[in-house]
């Protein structure tokens, strides 16, 4: 019995070694891992923030442009990971005219940037640029995760500038405790964190926190690597996602301080108590058509944090869309390409 076990183990080790050798050969043919490759041009910038306009080969079906804002804590490239896993390319294919914000990489000189700077400054300037350059008084606004929260705050202050508002997997109600992220955030000393890091929150600190939400997932993704490395297409999928995950920007301390204190700890937004730059933020001022997309199996932003917004906004034309899957699957999953992208594009077109 022992000899048979030993023989089986040796055979498995030999197979694994052969797979690793073949995988190494596959790696030799990979020169560079590229993401965010859908053609676009830089049309506006202000300090660290840039605005890009995706290029089109044909005229857009939707004449009113769309401005997309992703979370500041991550890079927007995940929305354009590769041609067959790109929400942005799908929206283009469906006829939309798309602009996207790049929040940049804060440095020491940006430590004093506030939520006011990001929303009333950078986001408002980008909206005004698109409005002025295209000749439209109102534009379509899309926001993802944290970018959705910021977009909703913006929409409540400047409703006259937006034709529609679409948010994806966005936190609004921070009172729950069913997710570890929501439990931890309520107890952190954000003042000490900002001061201890000289006003710039390191990306590594935030990334470590997200990694601890589901530790088993970090280990599991490497267990099948010997098999993944046999297939160049699968390996490239893996490497593109890993490149995106590893490219996280630091955070401006003052912006992060108010974001944590007022929203995650004070839950002021959904309660109508949030104030930004002297503006009392009333979500009932969101009167434009509103589409709220949530992921049914989201382990980062629970549905209980996303759904309450629909009972608060003032929009008469409002719709919730339940996407089967997880937080990141909304952007990169095959179902996102087949169903979500066309659904969102049609919803926007119908309201243009």
C-alpha positions, 0 to 999 in steps of 0.5 A: 500500500505504501509503495502504491502511494509513493508511486502515485505521489511520484507520478503526480509530481512528475505531471506537475513538473511537466506542467510547470515546464510547459507553463514556463515556455508559455510565459516566455512568449508573453512580452507585456500584459496590457489593459485598458486598450480600447482607443481613447484620447486625453481631452482634459486634465486638472492637476492629477485628474484626467478625462479621456474620450473613447474613440468611435469608428461610427457615429454614436446612436446616443447624441448625449454623451456619457461620463463614467467615474470609477472608484478613487481607490482603484483604477478604472482600467478594470472596466476595459480589461480586454476586448472581450471583457470590457464594459466600456467597449460594450457600451461603445458597441451599443452606440454610446458616446463615452468619456471616463475619468482617471483620478490619478495617483495622489502624491505628498502635495495632494494630502490636503485634497478634500471631498469638495475638491473631488466632487465639486471641483474635479467631477464638476469641472469634467462634467462642465467640460463635456457639456461645453465641448459637446453643446449639451446642457445635460449629460448622462452620468455613470458611477461605479462603487465609490464613484457611484456614491460621489456621482449621487452626491454630485447629482443631488447638488447639480441635478440640472446638469444630468440627463440620467444617473446610473450607479453600479454596486454603490454603497449608500447606507453604511449602517449594516454589519453583515460585511467585515468591511462595514464592521472594521470601518466603524472602529478605525481611528481615521484621524490617527491613520491620516496623521501617522501616514503624513496625510497620504493613505498608502494603497498597500494598507487599503489593499491589505484590508480588502484582501482580508475580507476573503483570505481563502480567495487569495490562496485559491486563485493560485492552486490551479496555476499549473493548469492555467499556465498551459493555456495562454488565453487563460493565463493572460486573463489571470495576469491582466486581473492581477495587474489591475489589482496590483495598481492601486493609488494612494489616497489623499488624507483629507478626502479619505478622512471625511469619506470615512467619518461622514459616510462609513461611520456617521452614515450621514448620506442616507440620513440626509445629514451630509454636508459638502462645501456648504451644500446640504446633500438631499438625495430627493434632489436626484430627480433625473431618471435613475438606474441602480445596478447591484450584484446579488452575491456582492461580498464587498458592498452588500445589497442592504447598502445599495438598495435603500437609495431607491426609496430616498431619491426623488426620481419618478423614473427609477429602476433597480437591476439585479446582476447575478454575480459578485462585485467585480463580475459586474464589469468583467464577467461574460454575463456583463458583456452579454446582458448588462452592457446592452441593458444599460445602453438601451436604458440610456438611449431610451432616455436621450 
